[in-house]
């Protein structure tokens, strides 16, 4: 069985490959903006397995495949046997004989690694409880477009040490920036990612300390999918971690604000934050499409590898 290249984590690629993907995303965005038809994936099929619901991940992957000349098959939790009845390994063996790549959005990260280990085609992490690497490709592309290289810059993550935060830690290692994480006690990012990053990442309980001189501030909802019963407790605990315009004022003058969306206005961000001139959340959301097209091209069409 051919060993396929996967994208389960930011650590699966070299820093040069990641920068190459982002630059390619910018090129593909330019082609689309100029109305140039570019279809290197004609006749190729992406299977998309969703255990968790999604707006941006589904639309960006499905639209991306169509724009590249291919097609995508959407499989909801009702449509697959993943983790219910049929072993994941068996599903991977069968599905990877029929399609050219598989994107999975799931809960346990081990579902992804097990599927990938038994797949003869590339497997892409569309989000797991541990990581959200496709979002980080979009975030890094957005920063590059607006501010140039992120190398040596300071990034602040405010709020829950969740899968997005873990992916920011991986990005800090791969893109060589400093990351400050401000979170309540008991909501720290995964210790194994922290250990991997060493002194590149610092932990604080004070959002104001985290954003001092920061060039990028990012946050996410306080309650992720599957944690709904904790909502009231989390809202009380995370209140001091709301990102506001006043908080952005404490950062670097050219600070950018990002949010992977959906946002809960009045919770993790103030009502007006996405309207602030420093917020690039809409560009960031659009860049999911372009960065993932670069990834699909890289994985599915070896003849079109980014430089």
C-alpha positions as CSV (number, residue, x, y, z in Angstrom):
1,X,0.0,0.0,0.0
2,X,1.4,3.4,-0.9
3,X,2.0,5.6,2.1
4,X,0.0,8.8,1.4
5,X,0.9,12.2,2.7
6,X,-1.6,13.4,5.3
7,X,-2.4,16.7,7.0
8,X,-3.4,15.9,10.6
9,X,-1.3,18.6,12.4
10,X,0.9,21.6,11.6
11,X,3.8,19.3,12.6
12,X,3.3,17.0,9.6
13,X,5.0,19.5,7.3
14,X,8.3,21.4,7.3
15,X,8.2,25.1,8.0
16,X,9.2,25.7,4.3
17,X,6.3,23.5,3.1
18,X,3.8,25.4,5.3
19,X,5.0,28.8,4.0
20,X,4.9,27.4,0.5
21,X,1.3,26.3,1.0
22,X,0.3,29.8,2.3
23,X,2.0,31.6,-0.6
24,X,0.3,29.2,-3.0
25,X,-3.0,30.0,-1.3
26,X,-2.4,33.7,-2.1
27,X,-1.7,32.8,-5.8
28,X,-4.8,30.7,-6.0
29,X,-6.8,33.6,-4.5
30,X,-5.5,35.9,-7.1
31,X,-6.4,33.5,-9.9
32,X,-10.0,33.3,-8.5
33,X,-10.2,37.0,-8.1
34,X,-9.1,37.4,-11.8
35,X,-11.7,34.8,-12.9
36,X,-9.0,32.5,-14.2
37,X,-10.2,28.9,-14.6
38,X,-7.7,26.5,-13.0
39,X,-8.7,22.9,-12.7
40,X,-5.8,20.6,-11.8
41,X,-8.1,18.3,-9.8
42,X,-10.5,17.5,-12.7
43,X,-12.0,14.0,-12.1
44,X,-10.7,13.9,-8.5
45,X,-13.0,13.2,-5.6
46,X,-12.8,14.4,-2.0
47,X,-14.9,12.5,0.7
48,X,-15.8,14.8,3.6
49,X,-16.8,13.0,6.8
50,X,-18.5,15.1,9.4
51,X,-19.1,13.9,13.0
52,X,-19.5,17.5,14.1
53,X,-21.6,20.1,12.2
54,X,-19.9,22.8,10.2
55,X,-20.4,25.8,8.1
56,X,-17.0,27.2,7.0
57,X,-15.3,23.8,6.8
58,X,-17.9,22.2,4.6
59,X,-18.4,25.2,2.3
60,X,-14.7,25.9,1.9
61,X,-13.7,22.3,1.1
62,X,-16.7,21.6,-1.1
63,X,-16.4,24.9,-3.0
64,X,-12.6,24.5,-3.2
65,X,-12.8,21.0,-4.8
66,X,-15.4,22.3,-7.4
67,X,-13.2,25.3,-8.2
68,X,-10.2,23.1,-8.7
69,X,-12.3,21.0,-11.2
70,X,-13.0,18.1,-8.8
71,X,-16.0,17.1,-6.7
72,X,-16.7,16.6,-3.0
73,X,-19.0,14.1,-1.3
74,X,-20.6,15.2,2.0
75,X,-21.1,12.5,4.6
76,X,-23.1,13.5,7.7
77,X,-23.0,11.4,10.9
78,X,-26.1,9.7,9.6
79,X,-24.4,8.6,6.4
80,X,-21.3,6.8,7.8
81,X,-20.5,3.9,10.1
82,X,-17.5,5.8,11.5
83,X,-17.1,4.7,15.1
84,X,-20.5,3.0,15.1
85,X,-20.5,-0.7,14.1
86,X,-17.9,-0.7,11.3
87,X,-14.3,-0.3,12.6
88,X,-12.6,2.9,11.5
89,X,-9.8,0.9,9.9
90,X,-12.2,-1.0,7.7
91,X,-14.0,2.2,6.6
92,X,-10.7,3.8,5.7
93,X,-9.6,0.8,3.7
94,X,-12.8,0.8,1.6
95,X,-13.3,4.5,1.2
96,X,-9.7,5.2,0.2
97,X,-10.1,2.8,-2.7
98,X,-12.9,4.9,-4.1
99,X,-11.8,8.6,-3.6
100,X,-8.7,10.6,-4.0
101,X,-8.6,12.3,-0.5
102,X,-10.6,12.3,2.7
103,X,-11.3,15.2,5.0
104,X,-12.6,14.3,8.5
105,X,-14.1,16.5,11.1
106,X,-14.4,14.5,14.3
107,X,-14.2,14.5,18.1
108,X,-11.4,12.1,19.1
109,X,-8.1,12.9,17.4
110,X,-7.4,9.1,17.5
111,X,-10.2,8.6,14.9
112,X,-8.1,10.6,12.5
113,X,-4.8,8.9,13.1
114,X,-6.4,5.5,12.9
115,X,-8.2,6.4,9.6
116,X,-5.0,7.8,8.2
117,X,-3.0,4.7,9.1
118,X,-5.3,2.6,7.1
119,X,-5.9,5.0,4.1
120,X,-4.1,4.8,0.8
121,X,-5.1,8.4,0.0
122,X,-4.3,11.7,1.9
123,X,-6.4,12.4,5.0
124,X,-7.0,16.0,6.1
125,X,-7.9,17.0,9.6
126,X,-11.0,19.3,9.3
127,X,-11.0,19.7,13.1
128,X,-10.6,17.3,16.0
129,X,-10.8,17.8,19.8
130,X,-7.0,18.3,19.8
131,X,-6.3,20.4,16.7
132,X,-7.6,22.6,13.9
133,X,-4.7,22.9,11.5
134,X,-6.6,24.0,8.4
135,X,-7.8,27.1,10.3
136,X,-4.2,28.0,11.1
137,X,-3.2,27.8,7.5
138,X,-5.9,30.4,6.8
139,X,-4.8,32.5,9.8
140,X,-1.2,32.5,8.8
141,X,-2.2,33.4,5.2
142,X,-4.3,36.3,6.5
143,X,-1.4,37.7,8.6
144,X,1.0,37.4,5.7
145,X,-1.3,39.3,3.4
146,X,-1.9,42.1,5.8
147,X,1.5,42.4,7.6
148,X,4.1,40.2,5.9
149,X,6.0,37.5,7.7
150,X,4.9,36.5,11.2
151,X,8.4,35.3,12.1
152,X,9.7,36.9,15.4
153,X,6.3,38.5,16.1
154,X,4.2,38.2,19.2
155,X,0.8,36.6,19.2
156,X,-1.8,36.5,22.1
157,X,-4.4,33.8,22.5
158,X,-7.1,34.8,24.9
159,X,-9.7,32.4,26.4
160,X,-10.0,28.6,26.3
161,X,-6.9,26.5,25.8
162,X,-8.8,24.4,23.2
163,X,-8.0,22.8,19.9
164,X,-7.5,26.2,18.2
165,X,-5.1,27.2,21.0
166,X,-3.2,23.9,20.6
167,X,-2.9,24.6,16.8
168,X,-1.6,28.1,17.6
169,X,1.1,26.5,19.7
170,X,2.2,24.3,16.8
171,X,2.1,27.3,14.5
172,X,4.4,29.2,16.9
173,X,6.9,26.4,16.6
174,X,6.6,26.1,12.8
175,X,6.3,29.8,11.9
176,X,8.8,31.0,14.6
177,X,6.7,33.4,16.6
178,X,6.2,34.0,20.3
179,X,2.8,33.0,21.8
180,X,1.2,34.2,25.0
181,X,-1.8,32.3,26.2
182,X,-4.2,34.0,28.7
183,X,-6.7,31.5,30.1
184,X,-8.5,30.8,33.4
185,X,-7.1,28.2,35.7
186,X,-8.0,24.7,34.6
187,X,-8.5,25.7,31.0
188,X,-4.9,25.5,29.9
189,X,-3.9,24.2,26.5
190,X,-2.8,20.5,26.2
191,X,0.4,20.0,28.2
192,X,2.1,17.9,25.5
193,X,1.8,20.8,23.1
194,X,3.1,23.2,25.7
195,X,6.1,20.9,26.3
196,X,6.8,20.7,22.6
197,X,7.0,24.5,22.3
198,X,9.3,25.1,25.3
199,X,9.9,28.8,26.0
200,X,8.2,29.9,22.8
201,X,4.9,29.9,24.6
202,X,4.1,31.6,27.9
203,X,1.0,31.2,30.1
204,X,-0.7,34.0,32.0
205,X,-4.0,34.6,33.8
206,X,-4.1,38.2,32.7
207,X,-5.3,39.1,29.2
208,X,-3.8,42.6,29.5
209,X,-0.4,41.1,30.1
210,X,-0.8,38.7,27.2
211,X,-1.7,41.5,24.6
212,X,1.1,43.9,25.6
213,X,3.0,44.6,22.3
214,X,1.2,41.8,20.5
215,X,0.9,41.9,16.7
216,X,-1.9,39.4,16.5
217,X,-4.7,38.7,19.0
218,X,-6.9,35.6,18.5
219,X,-9.8,34.1,20.4
220,X,-12.6,31.5,20.1
221,X,-15.9,30.7,21.6
222,X,-15.8,29.9,25.3
223,X,-18.0,26.8,24.9
224,X,-17.1,24.4,22.1
225,X,-19.3,21.8,20.5
226,X,-20.0,19.0,23.0
227,X,-19.5,21.2,26.1
228,X,-23.0,22.9,26.0
229,X,-23.9,21.7,29.6
230,X,-20.9,23.8,30.9
231,X,-22.1,27.0,29.2
232,X,-23.3,29.0,32.3
233,X,-20.2,28.0,34.4
234,X,-17.9,29.0,31.5
235,X,-19.5,32.3,30.9
236,X,-19.0,33.3,34.5
237,X,-15.4,32.1,34.6
238,X,-14.3,33.5,31.3
239,X,-15.9,37.0,31.7
240,X,-12.6,38.7,32.4
241,X,-11.2,37.2,29.2
242,X,-13.5,39.1,26.8
243,X,-11.6,40.7,23.9
244,X,-12.7,44.4,23.6
245,X,-11.5,47.4,21.6
246,X,-9.9,48.6,24.8
247,X,-7.9,45.4,25.1
248,X,-6.7,45.8,21.4
249,X,-5.6,49.3,22.4
250,X,-3.0,47.8,24.8
251,X,-1.4,45.8,22.0
252,X,1.0,46.9,19.2
253,X,-0.3,49.8,17.1
254,X,-0.6,47.6,14.0
255,X,-2.3,44.7,15.9
256,X,-4.7,42.5,13.9
257,X,-7.6,40.6,15.5
258,X,-8.7,37.2,14.4
259,X,-11.6,34.9,15.3
260,X,-12.1,31.5,13.6
261,X,-15.9,32.0,13.9
262,X,-18.8,31.5,14.6
263,X,-18.5,34.3,17.2
264,X,-20.7,34.9,20.2
265,X,-20.9,38.7,20.4
266,X,-21.1,39.8,24.0
267,X,-19.3,36.7,25.2
268,X,-15.7,36.1,24.1
269,X,-15.8,39.4,22.1
270,X,-17.5,42.7,22.7
271,X,-20.6,43.4,20.5
272,X,-18.7,45.8,18.2
273,X,-15.3,44.0,17.9
274,X,-15.8,42.4,14.5
275,X,-16.6,45.9,13.1
276,X,-13.2,47.3,14.4
277,X,-10.8,48.3,11.6
278,X,-8.2,46.0,13.3
279,X,-10.4,42.9,12.9
280,X,-9.6,40.7,9.8
281,X,-12.1,37.9,10.7
282,X,-13.9,38.1,7.3
283,X,-10.6,37.9,5.3
284,X,-9.6,35.1,7.6
285,X,-12.8,33.2,7.0
286,X,-12.5,33.6,3.2
287,X,-8.9,32.3,3.3
288,X,-10.0,28.9,4.6
289,X,-11.1,28.4,0.9
290,X,-7.8,29.5,-0.6
291,X,-5.4,27.9,1.9
292,X,-7.3,24.6,1.7
293,X,-7.3,24.7,-2.2
294,X,-3.5,25.0,-1.9
295,X,-3.5,22.0,0.4
296,X,-5.7,19.9,-1.8
297,X,-3.6,20.7,-4.8
298,X,-0.4,19.8,-2.9
299,X,-1.9,16.5,-1.7
300,X,-4.0,15.3,-4.6
301,X,-2.1,16.6,-7.6
302,X,1.6,15.9,-7.1
303,X,2.3,17.5,-10.5
304,X,1.3,20.9,-9.1
305,X,3.4,21.0,-5.9
306,X,4.0,24.5,-4.4
307,X,7.5,25.7,-4.8
